[in-house]
Amino acid sequence: MWCWVLFEIISGLVFFEASFFFKTAYFLVTSIPIWLYFAFVFISQLMDRVTQLERKVTEMQLKK
């Protein structure tokens, strides 16, 4: 009797873990375009900042 109850609890936990894993994987796969968009925006802003710094460096070199 107790073994059956313990088996039910463990199998329920395993099923919950599996469903949680699949839900998480599904969420990550469906949110890939959002992550790509944020990565693109971040990289483009970083490149803008780098070009601004390069421009400042060249201006300082020209002033010398």
C-alpha positions in Angstrom: 0.0 0.0 0.0 2.6 2.5 1.0 4.9 1.5 -1.8 2.1 2.2 -4.3 1.5 5.7 -2.7 5.3 6.4 -2.8 5.4 5.2 -6.4 2.5 7.5 -7.4 4.2 10.5 -5.7 7.5 9.9 -7.4 6.0 9.3 -10.8 4.0 12.5 -10.3 7.1 14.4 -9.5 8.9 13.0 -12.5 6.0 13.9 -14.8 5.9 17.4 -13.3 9.6 17.8 -13.9 9.3 16.6 -17.5 6.4 18.8 -18.2 8.3 21.8 -16.6 11.3 20.9 -18.8 9.2 20.8 -22.0 7.4 24.0 -21.1 10.7 25.7 -20.5 12.2 24.4 -23.7 9.0 25.5 -25.6 9.2 28.9 -24.1 12.9 29.3 -25.0 12.3 28.1 -28.6 9.4 30.5 -29.1 11.2 33.4 -27.6 14.3 33.0 -29.8 13.2 35.8 -32.1 12.9 38.1 -29.2 16.4 37.2 -27.9 17.8 37.6 -31.4 16.2 41.1 -31.6 17.6 42.1 -28.2 21.1 40.8 -29.2 20.9 42.7 -32.5 19.9 45.9 -30.8 22.7 45.5 -28.1 25.4 44.7 -30.8 24.3 47.7 -32.9 24.4 50.0 -30.0 27.8 48.6 -29.0 29.1 49.2 -32.5 27.8 52.8 -32.5 29.6 53.4 -29.2 32.9 51.9 -30.6 32.7 54.2 -33.7 32.1 57.2 -31.5 35.2 56.3 -29.4 37.2 55.8 -32.6 36.1 59.2 -33.8 37.1 60.8 -30.6 40.5 59.1 -30.7 41.2 60.3 -34.2 40.1 63.8 -33.3 42.5 63.9 -30.4 45.3 62.5 -32.6 44.6 65.2 -35.2 44.8 68.0 -32.5 48.3 66.9 -31.6 
